[in-house]
Amino acid sequence: MWRIEFSSAKFLPTLPPACQNNPGIYGFELALWLAQALGRRGIATSYPAPEDWGWLIEYELPAGASFLIGCASICGPHAGYDGEPVDWSIAVEEYRSMKQRIHNLSSTRELETLSAHILDALAEECIPSARLEA
């Protein structure tokens, strides 16, 4: 898994707190932007789907590799509504089937390439990021 963290006011929530998935758990705007930014790079993902911890987009390669990309804020309830930057996290993880896990098959190179595309998209928006490998 790769985790990319940064601070920005670019992806602040647009709907009021009562409309959010969970209090202080934002990320739809980030996930939608990321899906569109990756799409411009020829990487077609799913639409964002809500999760308890944030928003999820999926990416599948024709060869069978599958990746989960989680987008979430790292802040308290009502943060970001004042226009101030909040901290964000993008987690990129390969989804492996039971067969892939048993045979210890992984798509490490593809995971690194996908993460590099995400870092490049953030850099194009002048958003400095910190990448943490977990």
C-alpha positions in Angstrom: 0.0 0.0 0.0 1.1 3.5 -0.7 -0.2 6.5 1.2 0.1 10.1 -0.1 -0.6 12.9 2.3 -0.8 16.6 1.7 -2.6 19.8 2.9 -4.8 21.9 0.6 -7.9 24.0 0.4 -8.6 22.8 -3.2 -10.8 19.9 -2.3 -12.8 21.4 0.6 -16.4 20.1 0.9 -19.1 22.0 -1.0 -22.1 20.5 0.7 -23.0 21.3 4.4 -21.8 19.0 7.2 -25.3 17.3 7.4 -24.9 16.1 3.8 -21.5 14.5 4.4 -21.0 10.8 4.6 -19.7 11.1 8.2 -18.9 14.1 10.4 -15.5 15.4 9.5 -15.0 12.7 6.8 -14.7 14.4 3.5 -13.1 13.4 0.3 -15.8 13.3 -2.5 -14.4 16.4 -4.1 -10.8 14.9 -4.0 -11.9 11.5 -5.3 -13.9 13.0 -8.1 -11.0 15.3 -9.1 -8.6 12.3 -8.9 -10.8 10.1 -11.1 -10.9 12.9 -13.7 -7.2 13.7 -13.4 -6.3 10.0 -13.9 -8.8 9.7 -16.8 -7.0 12.5 -18.6 -3.9 10.3 -18.3 -5.7 7.3 -19.8 -6.4 5.6 -16.5 -10.1 4.9 -16.3 -11.4 4.5 -12.8 -14.8 4.0 -11.2 -16.9 6.8 -10.0 -16.3 7.6 -6.3 -18.2 5.4 -3.8 -18.8 6.4 -0.2 -17.1 4.5 2.7 -17.2 5.1 6.4 -13.7 6.5 6.3 -14.0 8.5 3.1 -14.4 7.8 -0.6 -13.2 5.0 -2.8 -12.4 4.7 -6.5 -11.3 1.5 -8.2 -8.9 0.9 -11.1 -8.7 -2.4 -13.0 -6.1 -3.3 -15.6 -7.1 -5.6 -18.5 -4.5 -8.1 -17.4 -6.5 -8.6 -14.2 -4.7 -6.4 -11.6 -7.1 -4.3 -9.5 -6.4 -1.3 -7.3 -8.4 0.5 -4.6 -7.8 4.2 -4.2 -9.1 5.7 -1.0 -9.5 9.5 -0.5 -10.2 11.0 2.9 -9.7 14.1 4.9 -7.7 14.1 8.1 -9.6 16.7 10.1 -12.3 17.2 12.6 -16.0 17.9 12.0 -16.7 21.3 10.5 -13.0 21.8 9.5 -12.6 23.2 6.0 -15.8 25.2 6.0 -13.9 28.3 6.9 -11.8 28.1 3.7 -8.7 27.0 5.5 -6.6 24.1 4.1 -7.2 20.7 5.6 -5.0 17.6 5.5 -5.8 14.9 3.0 -4.8 11.3 2.5 -4.8 9.1 -0.6 -4.2 5.4 0.0 -3.4 3.2 -3.0 -3.6 -0.5 -2.5 -3.6 -3.5 -4.8 -6.7 -5.7 -4.4 -5.5 -9.3 -4.7 -7.8 -12.4 -5.0 -7.3 -15.4 -2.8 -5.5 -17.2 -5.7 -3.2 -14.2 -6.1 -2.4 -14.2 -2.3 -1.8 -18.0 -2.2 0.6 -17.8 -5.1 2.1 -14.5 -3.8 1.3 -12.7 -7.1 1.3 -9.0 -7.0 1.5 -6.0 -9.4 4.1 -3.9 -7.6 5.3 -2.2 -10.7 1.7 -1.2 -11.7 1.1 0.0 -8.1 4.2 2.2 -8.3 3.2 3.6 -11.7 -0.4 4.4 -10.5 1.1 6.2 -7.4 3.5 8.1 -9.6 0.5 9.3 -11.8 -1.3 10.5 -8.7 1.8 12.4 -7.5 2.3 13.9 -10.9 -1.4 15.0 -11.0 -1.0 16.7 -7.6 2.2 18.4 -8.7 0.4 19.8 -11.8 -2.0 21.4 -9.3 1.0 22.8 -7.4 0.1 20.7 -4.4 3.2 19.5 -2.5 2.7 16.0 -1.2 4.4 13.6 1.2 4.4 10.0 0.2 4.6 7.3 2.9 5.0 3.7 2.1 3.3 1.4 4.6 
